[in-house]
Amino acid sequence: MESNFVKYLFVASLLFFFSLNLSCTTSQDVGLKVIEVKKPGIPVIHFKVVIKSGSMDDPEGKEGLAYFVANLLRRGTKSFSRQEIEEMLDFISAQLDIRTEKEVIVISGTTLKENLDKFYHIFCEVISDPTFPEEEIEKMKVDQLNAIENIKQDDTELTLCVFENFLFRGHPYGHLAEGKISSVKSFTRQDAIDFYDKHFLRNNIILGIAGDFDDKIKNAFVNDLSQLEKGELSSDETTLPQLVGKKVFLIEKDRRAQTQLRIGHPLSITRKDPDFVPLYLANTYLGRHRESLGRLFQTVRSKRGLSYGAYSYVEHFQQAGWSKLARPNIPRRAQYFSMWIYPKSTNAKFVIKLALKELSDLVTHGIDEKAFDFIKNFEKNHLPFDLETPERKLGLLMDEEFYRNFGFWENSEKRMEEVTSEEVRDVVKKYLSADNLAIVALVSDGEEFKRELLSDKTTIEYPSGVDPNDLKSADDKIKAFNLNLRPENFEIVKVAELFQ
């Protein structure tokens, strides 16, 4: 009873503090602009700050430092302890989310308009005045090590992370955002301060605000974060890794009845490139995320029932919540193509051949006009869903600021209408390959699966309800598809040995 009363007094004192007006410090050299999406009538305000530095900026031997710093931001500021921040956010039902990507740290906040004064001070201080309390350093290291361990436990996430690391080996993208176990154990408070001072600069951020806000809060937002230091930024360009031939990386994890597969290669294209939209349409034809219209889904699941899903991507993809949409604010200057399928282990080799045959057919023959018209119509009708909420539109516009491809979403429908099947065919031939790629698989026994892939035999175990006779002719061609693998193409690593 007494503890509840103390907590009530604590929160009440914070509410009194927050009842004061928003601070609007004048800056003589603001140098910042804010991306804004106004939506009057809905009493919610979204803030977003994108720091244009991420895990690729981790110093050598300090892999995971950007993640470490980002997650320390909300664990103590000049005015608030970690407990005060957490209790106030709970009290006003506000959200403060921080995530670390390869090229950016994204800090997002959402609050009801009526609680704006209470939320705003915390949100700004988390960015402009973190203190990196010494008592939180060891706790954060434990949490970060647990995050690495959690990746090992999640087969889907594990396979994707290993796939990315394998594709970008030797490149700044080639490690987990969460880092390596050995590097995380070495982090100090001074490491966090040094990274923050180097990267949390006013000339290295993008600001965004959406919802039912006025100029007063927008100006405060710009002016307050303009108090960040201005500094020199590195603009080092890195060489995109190249794959020659097929490379296979097998992750051994005991008792896997299902084989998680990621197949693909680096891409020398981003959405800033004029070729991106035709390549995006080609990917819709091959295997748009969580949609049944793609060739992979149709051939792997609908006809044969060999996997619950089969999809492909021409950008790094993270699902936005429970939707089918891609999460905004994961921009990259280097991308990759991938196919994701997770068949029963006995069918893994057949499914690899099937996926590569579909990719090979796309590269060789392109898309016929009827299918092409269908996917163009689908994407044009789907476009409004990408922009359906103020928060989502804000994120996409901030991505345009990162890529400097202004008007990308506004002009997407027009660009799709202009694209021809011949242009798609040429773009696919230019960027996609069925010969030079990586195959990453999570399996129970790496040596056994290696022998299976190198053997002349390919088996398939059809689920009930599928008549093999209806598929025999097509499946015999798939079984005969040559993977062109050699023993030297393989690497096998036990899951316990990863991310050391």
Secondary structure, 3 states (H helix, E strand, C coil): CHHHHHHHHHHHHHHHHHCCCCCCCCCCCCCCCEEEEECCCCCEEEEEEEECCCHHHCCCCCCCHHHHHHHHHHHEECCCEHHHHHHHHHHCCCEEEEEECCCCEEEEEEEEHHHHHHHHHHHHHHHHCECCCHHHHHHHHHHHHHHHHHHHHCHHHHHHHHHHHHHCCCCCCCCCCCCCHHHHHHCCHHHHHHHHHHHCCHHHEEEEEEECCCHHHHHHHHHHHCCCCCCCCCCCCCCCCCCCCEEEEEEECCCCCECEEEEEEEECCCCCCCCHHHHHHHHHHHHCCCCCCCHHHHHHHHCCCCEEEEEEECCCCCECCCCCCECCCCCCCCEEEEEEEEEEHHHHHHHHHHHHHHHHHHHHHCCCHHHHHHHHHHHHHHHHHHCCCHHHHHHHHHHHHHHCCCCCCCCHHHHHHHCCHHHHHHHHHHHCCCCCEEEEEEECCHHHHHHHHHCCCCCCCCCCCCCHHHHHHHHHHHHCCCCCCCHHHEEEEEHHHCCC
